[in-house]
Amino acid sequence: MALIDITELKSVLGIGSIYPDAEVQQVADAAQDIILSFLDFNRSSITAVRLDDNVATFTAAAPVDFVIGQSVTITGCGAPFNGVRVVTSLKSANSGFIVNNNTIFVGNQAYVFTAAITNADIIPTPIKPRGQALLTSQAALYDLDARVRSATLAIAVDIWETQKGTMGQQGVDFAPAPYRLGRSMLQRVIGLLGGNVDTNSMVG
């Protein structure tokens, strides 16, 4: 995914080559991660994993929309689970996973999909913070969307100004406060994101 170009970000900030590319890229990546977390994708939050006989089982926080044979990109679950995986089965499980004699439930029912991974067995393990399974074909879904790219650029500028600008931490009452990166940050670009926002992402 590439929602923001650091050359464009440097131009908007008017910083030329004063700062190392790596420092600017870090801000660009942070802005992109923020925006992507609110966009609507075919994805699922992973709450637990296990591996038996080279079959990896992923438990999701909600019903998954994947179908057997689709490729999904797993992140945040650690080795050997992370990577592009092909869904081999889908099922629901009322019993949950047993970890250290405790049952992990996801709401009233766990939602499960499996994939083939060649590795030694791994006991059922909860994932915190949650991992993510994203339909691989959607990885570049918003790369060319001008509204999403503009929103990402605006967030990147806010982050940069907060870190480097003299007025970055000024609040509405003109007292120092982390206002620029506060709750209103996304609201200032929500008009650009419009119908691309995943309503479930707004529930915390």
C-alpha positions in Angstrom: 0.0 0.0 0.0 1.2 3.5 -0.8 -1.2 6.3 0.1 1.4 9.0 0.5 4.7 9.9 -1.2 7.4 11.4 0.9 8.5 13.7 -2.0 5.0 15.2 -2.0 5.0 15.4 1.8 8.3 17.2 1.9 7.0 19.7 -0.7 3.9 20.4 1.3 5.9 20.8 4.5 8.5 22.9 2.7 11.4 21.1 4.3 13.3 20.1 1.2 16.1 17.8 2.2 16.7 19.2 5.7 15.5 16.0 7.4 16.5 12.4 6.6 14.1 10.5 4.4 13.7 7.8 7.1 12.4 10.4 9.5 9.9 11.8 7.0 8.9 8.2 5.9 8.1 7.3 9.6 5.6 10.1 9.7 4.1 9.1 6.3 3.8 5.5 7.5 2.1 6.6 10.7 -0.4 8.6 8.8 -1.1 5.8 6.4 -1.6 3.3 9.3 -4.1 5.6 10.9 -6.1 6.1 7.8 -6.1 2.4 6.8 -7.3 1.4 10.2 -10.6 3.3 9.5 -11.1 2.3 5.9 -13.5 -0.4 4.8 -11.8 -3.6 3.7 -12.6 -7.3 3.6 -10.6 -8.0 6.7 -10.9 -9.6 10.1 -9.3 -9.1 13.5 -7.5 -12.2 14.7 -7.9 -13.0 18.4 -6.2 -16.4 18.7 -4.1 -18.9 16.7 -3.1 -22.5 16.8 -1.2 -24.9 14.6 -1.8 -28.7 14.5 -0.4 -31.1 11.9 0.6 -28.3 9.5 -2.9 -26.7 9.7 -3.1 -23.2 11.1 -6.4 -22.2 12.8 -7.2 -18.5 13.1 -10.0 -17.3 15.4 -11.6 -14.0 14.4 -13.5 -11.4 16.4 -16.4 -11.4 14.1 -17.8 -13.5 11.2 -15.2 -13.6 8.4 -16.2 -12.8 4.8 -13.5 -14.9 3.1 -14.2 -17.9 1.0 -12.2 -21.1 0.6 -9.4 -20.7 -1.9 -8.9 -16.9 -1.4 -5.5 -15.5 -0.4 -5.4 -13.5 2.8 -2.5 -11.5 4.2 -1.9 -12.2 7.9 -0.1 -9.6 10.0 0.4 -9.1 13.8 0.2 -12.8 14.6 4.0 -13.5 14.7 5.9 -16.4 13.1 5.0 -18.7 11.4 1.5 -17.3 11.0 2.2 -14.0 9.3 2.3 -13.9 5.5 0.0 -14.6 2.6 -2.1 -17.7 3.3 -4.8 -19.5 1.3 -8.0 -20.2 3.2 -8.7 -24.0 3.3 -11.8 -24.1 5.5 -14.3 -21.9 7.3 -16.3 -22.8 10.4 -17.8 -21.5 13.6 -17.0 -23.0 17.0 -19.0 -22.5 20.1 -16.4 -24.0 22.4 -13.6 -21.4 21.8 -10.0 -22.3 22.4 -8.6 -23.7 25.7 -5.5 -21.9 26.9 -4.0 -22.7 30.3 -7.3 -24.3 31.3 -9.2 -21.1 30.4 -11.7 -20.9 27.5 -11.3 -17.9 25.2 -14.6 -16.8 23.9 -15.3 -14.2 21.2 -18.7 -12.9 22.1 -21.0 -15.9 22.1 -19.3 -17.7 19.2 -15.8 -17.9 17.7 -15.3 -17.6 14.0 -12.6 -19.7 12.5 -10.7 -20.2 9.2 -7.7 -22.4 8.5 -4.7 -22.4 6.2 -1.9 -24.7 5.5 1.4 -23.8 7.2 4.3 -26.3 7.5 5.7 -25.9 11.0 5.9 -27.7 14.4 2.6 -27.7 16.4 1.8 -24.5 18.3 -0.6 -24.6 21.2 -3.7 -22.3 21.1 -2.5 -18.8 21.8 -4.4 -15.6 22.3 -3.2 -12.6 20.2 -3.0 -9.2 21.9 -3.1 -6.7 20.4 -5.1 -8.4 17.7 -3.7 -9.5 14.5 -5.3 -8.9 11.1 -6.3 -10.9 8.1 -6.8 -8.9 5.0 -8.0 -10.1 1.6 -4.7 -9.9 -0.4 -6.4 -8.7 -3.6 -7.5 -5.6 -1.7 -4.1 -4.5 -0.5 -3.9 -1.6 -3.0 -7.7 -0.9 -3.0 -7.3 2.8 -2.0 -3.8 3.6 -3.5 -5.3 5.7 -6.4 -8.2 7.2 -4.5 -7.5 11.0 -4.5 -9.7 11.6 -1.4 -8.0 9.0 0.7 -4.6 10.1 -0.4 -5.5 13.7 0.5 -6.7 12.7 3.9 -3.5 10.8 4.6 -1.4 13.8 3.6 -3.4 16.0 5.9 -2.9 13.6 8.8 0.8 13.4 8.0 1.1 17.2 8.1 -0.6 17.2 11.5 1.8 14.6 12.9 4.8 16.5 11.5 3.7 19.9 12.8 3.0 18.4 16.2 6.5 16.9 16.4 8.5 19.7 14.7 6.3 22.8 14.6 6.3 25.6 17.2 2.5 25.6 17.4 1.9 21.8 17.1 0.8 21.3 20.7 -1.4 24.4 21.1 -4.9 23.7 22.1 -8.2 25.6 21.5 -7.6 27.7 24.6 -4.1 28.5 23.5 -2.6 26.4 26.3 -0.1 23.6 25.5 -2.1 20.5 24.8 -2.0 17.5 22.4 -5.0 18.9 20.6 -3.7 18.5 17.0 -3.5 14.7 17.4 -6.5 14.4 19.7 -10.0 13.0 19.0 -10.7 15.6 16.4 -7.8 14.4 14.2 -9.9 12.0 12.1 -13.0 14.3 12.2 -11.0 16.9 10.2 -10.7 14.5 7.3 -13.8 12.5 7.6 -15.4 14.4 4.7 -12.7 13.2 2.4 -13.0 9.6 3.5 -16.8 9.6 3.2 -18.4 6.3 2.5 -15.0 4.5 2.6 -15.1 4.5 6.4 -15.7 1.1 8.0 -18.3 1.9 10.6 -17.1 -1.0 12.8 -13.8 0.7 13.2 -15.5 3.6 15.0 -16.6 1.3 17.8 -13.9 0.9 20.5 
